[in-house]
Amino acid sequence: MNIFKYKYFLLTTAALCFMSLALVRCKKYKAADDVIMITGTETNRLTKFTVEATPATYAVTATATAKVNENVTVNFSVDTALVAVYNEEMSAKYYPAPQGSYQFTTTTGTIQAGTNVSTPVEVRIISTAAFVDGRTYIIPVTIKSVTGPLKVLEASRTIYLKVARVTQFNSIDLSNYNFYDSDTFPTPLSNINAFTFEIKCYVNSWHTGSPPISRICNWGPVDQSMFNLLRFGESGSQQNQLQWINSSGSCFSNTLFSLNRWYTISCVYNGSSCKLYIDGNLDNSFDAAGQIYQFGAIELGMSYPGYQNSQRFLGRIAEIRFWNRPLSKTEIQEGICGVDAAASGLVSYWKLNEGSGNTFFDRTGNGRNMIWRKAPVAWNSSSDNKCAQ
């Protein structure tokens, strides 16, 4: 609710209550006092603080629900203990920004007489060197105290600044029609009754074959008796429409993919259905109750020998992950740019960020490294390989 309508709403409610006395018994009404809150928290307590380079600054202010008659001093502080409180409340897993990575330029703001918004205090990120890749950090800025008669609205006492780092990454380009190979793992996973598979993709151009199919990847058991295949342009779909198909069923994406931008594809199986997420948003699903899957091999680029030229994927890929549990929508959204290699349930993680060579290392330490043998790896470090979480 707009803060300038805060008192009006309550007074209107009281007026309506009084007018209805002839018809129903009205509850007692207590007049509302004006309050102070951190600006913006009336709509969302979590806000993005984008950091592309350091130092980076975010201005925080306090707002009163009415103009004040005298100067009001608002004292701010950072309370890292509130991160655990917020995580518990929201079922999230944020981390407090490391000590020394940020600073206040000042901790005091003033709401001048005749106004209702304080002078700003600035939170400044001075270094991200101590940040761990894949972790999302927040800085809880809270109102510590105020002078004068106005109280702080407790629900809006604290704003959580979510540090959104802009990261640059490498990727591999699959456009070369010879770029096809499969890798099997010495420690395959079997009897999988829930999983999440994720991959980032960037389409340079659409394949113009007949049919115009582009196959991104496939994963399953070593003997390929089962499959999980991601492809564009399969019969019955548009050229830029993604299909996820496996031995249980299939679905086409409602999202129509555009050229020259990155997408994160997340395939989630929760034991009853297969759910397709695009950029953290549920896109489509199909039934797969009681199915058991295996993960012992992965193919990148074309899926079947003989089709490498006619159905090749003309684009780049990065950030491949396999989890032995279904991720929630929140977890998927928080991992768009990367995840912690030690995250719970993450059993294989290829960032594809090496930048040279033909080995793609499994960052989890579980030993499922991919060694590409059939073609030189076309590494790509373009300036559009960036992500802001």
Summary of the structure (lengths in Angstrom):
residues: 389
radius of gyration: 26.3
end to end distance: 27.3
largest distance: 85.2
contacts: 1212
relative contact order: 0.15
helix: 10%
strand: 43%
